[in-house]
Amino acid sequence: MTYSSDLERQLRGYGLTTAHILYRIPDFESVLQTYVWQEYDLAPDFPEMRKFLDFWRQSLDGPLHSIRYSHKQLIGPNEWRQINGEFNLH
């Protein structure tokens, strides 16, 4: 499902997921390289991150060494409320 904005994703329960990926350089497998991936995703299953890692395994030559990730739900439906007015200054 595609959402039109980051705010809409957050209201549907998505949170910001950051993955710190270590992978081996194909020609020098004793050398590790770092890649940082960040996207809105749903915990605890993380379908977006899993889709990205599946793409990595199938399409890229650098084998994965390790992945550390963090997830923060920035806004939830209970934190959002509609206002019925506004104040204009000047």
N, C-alpha and C positions, 0 to 999 in steps of 0.2 A: 504494500500500500504506500502511496506517495503522498506526503503532506506538503502543503504550500509554504509553510514557514516554520522556523525553529520554535516559535512560541506555540504553534499548534501541536507540534510534536511533544513539547514539554507538558502541555495540558492533557495529552493522551498517555502520560506516564513515562515518556522517554527521558533519559538522563544523559549527561555528557560522559562518554566513555573514552578514556585515553589508554592506549596500549603502547608499551615500550617493548619493542621487538628486537631481539638480538638474533642475527643470522650469520651464517658462514659465507664468506666470499667464495664463489664457485672455483676460481683458479687457485686460491690459497685458503684451503679449508681450516687451517689453524688460526686464521685471522677472523675476528668477529666484527661485524658492522652493526650500527644502530639505526633503527627506523622508528619514528613515532607516528602513530595513527590515532586520529581523533574523530569521533562521530557521535551523533545522538543514537542511543541504543536502549533496548529494554532489558533490565535485569530480571531474573537471574540467568536467563537463557542466552542473551546476547546474540540475537540472530544476525545483526549487521556485522559484528566482529567475526563471527563464524563464517559468514559469507566471504568476507575479505580474506580470512586465513585459508579457506578452501581455494580461492582464486590464487593466492600466493603459492600454495603447494602444487597446484595444477599448471600454473603458467610461468612461474619465475624459477630461475636456476639456483638461487641461494637457499640452501636448506635452513630451516628454522632451528635455532638453538634453544631459545627460551622466550617467554612472553610474560611480562608483568603488566597488570592492568588495574585501573582505578575507575570507579563509577560514582557519579554524584548526580542525584536527582535535584535539579536546580529549582524547579517550581512544580507544585502538585495542584490538582484540581481544587483541593480544599484551601489553597492559598490565593486563589483567583476569585475576585468578586467584581461585579459590574457596578459602576458608579452611575448615579442618575443626574449629576450636575457637574458644573465646573465653575471655577472662579477666574475672572479675567482681571489682571492687574495692569493698570495703565492702559 
